[in-house]
Amino acid sequence: MNYLKIAKRMLALFLVTALSTVGVGAAIGIDVVQAALLAGIMGIANVVEDLARGYLNDGKLTNEEIDMAFVDNIPAEKK
């Protein structure tokens, strides 16, 4: 398992989810930084949960399980 690859993908997911909320947060009066942090952290938390569930199934993570954890958590407008 390539931990660096997973870390880079988590960073990319954080950026995608965080940046997609910047405009919305500003439009409804929420602090932009707080909105972006919340969205980014929630995106990563969802991936970590999916990876943990995959690991619990059989004690290992396949590349397919890792890919699906990320694909399933890409914001809808970015798919």
C-alpha positions, 0 to 999 in steps of 0.5 A, spaced: 500 500 500 502 506 498 501 511 503 504 517 500 499 516 494 493 516 499 496 522 503 496 526 496 489 524 494 486 526 501 490 533 500 486 533 493 480 531 496 480 536 501 482 542 496 476 539 492 471 539 497 473 546 501 474 550 495 467 548 492 464 551 499 468 558 499 463 561 494 457 558 498 459 560 505 460 567 503 454 568 500 450 566 506 454 569 511 459 564 514 466 565 515 469 562 508 475 559 512 471 556 517 466 553 511 472 551 507 475 547 513 469 544 515 467 541 508 475 539 507 475 535 514 468 532 512 470 529 506 477 526 509 473 523 514 468 520 509 474 517 506 477 515 512 471 511 514 470 508 508 477 505 508 476 503 515 470 499 513 474 496 507 479 494 512 474 491 517 471 486 512 478 482 511 484 485 514 487 488 508 485 494 503 486 493 496 487 498 490 480 497 488 477 499 495 482 505 496 480 507 489 472 506 491 473 510 497 475 516 494 471 516 488 465 515 492 466 521 496 468 526 490 462 532 491 457 530 486 458 537 482 465 534 480 464 527 478 
